[in-house]
Every structure is written in C-alpha cells, then in structure tokens.
Amino acid sequence: MALTYIYGRAGQLERARREMEKLENLSRQEPLNPVVLLWARLGVGNKEEALADLERAYSQRYNGMTSLTVEPGFDPLRSDPRFQDLLRRAGLAGSAMGKSTPAP
C-alpha cells in the first residue's frame, strides 16, 4: 500500500500501477482492509474506487474516520459531494478542512 501511494504521489505512475496490481491480486485471494486499498488508489489517482473504499471503511467503522477532515492525503476527494456526504454521516461536516456547511 505504502509503495503504491508513494510511487503515485511521486509521479512514478508505472511503478505505482504495478504495485496496485499486486494489491488487487492479493485482494482476490484474501480480504484486505479497505483503508489499504483506499490509500493505494489515492496514490494512483483513482478517485472513484478510493471513494468506494472509503465507504467500505465507513461501513466497517474504521476508527481513523476523524482524520478525514485534516489529513492532506484526502485533499483530492474533498470537492466530491460523496466525500462531503460521508463527512456529514460521520458527524464531521463543517469541521476543519472538510467543511461542507457554512457556519451559522
């Protein structure tokens, strides 16, 4: 996961894609934590699948949800209405960088 994210963020997309393939192959053999796949997909810029993994993490009550509003790694997802909806459902709407509603 970490290599996929790092390679992707460093612009080494071919290496990132190879690492992503390894993770996807592994996920067909055994269940992986959706957060592992989420970070890997963020690294290669696959926002659609990253959002799907984030939904799975939410439904599995991933304990790192509170970092959604401050973790810079989630910046590519912030403008997506589905991300904002997830913040709202997690009770994080309007906090820090994840603002989705104006202050009263």
C-alpha positions in Angstrom: 0.0 0.0 0.0 2.6 2.5 1.0 4.7 1.9 -2.1 1.7 2.4 -4.3 0.8 5.7 -2.7 4.4 6.9 -2.6 5.2 6.0 -6.2 1.9 7.5 -7.4 2.4 10.8 -5.5 6.0 11.0 -6.7 4.8 10.7 -10.3 6.1 7.2 -10.9 2.8 6.0 -12.1 4.0 2.9 -13.9 5.6 1.6 -10.7 2.5 2.6 -8.7 0.3 0.7 -11.1 2.5 -2.4 -10.8 2.2 -2.2 -7.0 -1.6 -1.6 -7.4 -1.8 -4.8 -9.5 -0.1 -6.7 -6.7 -2.6 -5.4 -4.1 -5.5 -6.2 -6.4 -4.3 -9.7 -6.9 -3.8 -10.2 -3.2 -7.3 -8.8 -2.5 -8.7 -11.6 -4.7 -7.0 -14.2 -2.6 -7.8 -12.7 0.9 -9.8 -9.8 2.2 -7.9 -6.6 2.6 -8.7 -3.7 4.9 -10.4 -1.2 2.7 -8.1 1.5 4.0 -5.1 -0.3 2.5 -6.8 -0.1 -0.9 -8.0 3.4 -0.3 -4.5 4.8 0.2 -3.2 2.8 -2.8 -5.9 4.1 -5.0 -5.4 7.7 -3.8 -1.7 7.3 -4.8 -2.6 6.3 -8.4 -5.3 8.9 -8.6 -8.2 6.5 -8.8 -10.8 8.7 -7.0 -13.8 6.6 -7.9 -12.5 3.4 -6.4 -10.9 5.4 -3.5 -14.4 6.8 -2.6 -15.9 3.2 -2.8 -13.1 2.0 -0.4 -13.8 4.9 1.9 -17.5 4.0 2.0 -16.5 0.4 2.9 -14.2 1.7 5.6 -17.1 3.8 7.0 -19.5 0.9 7.0 -16.9 -1.2 8.8 -16.5 1.6 11.4 -12.9 2.4 10.6 -11.5 4.2 13.6 -9.5 6.7 11.5 -12.5 8.5 10.1 -11.8 11.5 12.3 -8.7 12.2 10.3 -10.7 12.8 7.1 -11.0 16.5 7.9 -7.3 17.2 8.4 -5.4 14.5 6.6 -3.9 16.2 3.4 -4.0 12.8 1.6 -7.7 13.2 1.3 -7.5 16.5 -0.5 -8.2 15.0 -3.9 -11.6 13.9 -2.6 -12.7 17.0 -0.7 -14.6 18.6 -3.5 -16.6 15.5 -4.3 -20.2 15.6 -3.0 -19.9 12.0 -1.9 -17.0 12.8 0.3 -18.9 15.7 1.8 -21.9 13.4 2.4 -19.7 10.9 4.1 -18.3 13.6 6.4 -21.9 14.6 7.2 -22.9 11.0 8.0 -19.8 10.6 10.2 -20.7 13.7 12.1 -17.7 15.6 10.8 -19.3 18.1 8.4 -18.3 21.6 8.8 -15.1 20.8 10.8 -11.6 21.9 9.7 -10.7 21.4 6.0 -13.8 19.1 5.4 -16.3 22.0 5.6 -19.5 21.2 3.8 -21.8 23.6 5.5 -21.4 27.3 6.3 -21.1 28.3 9.9 -24.3 29.8 11.4 
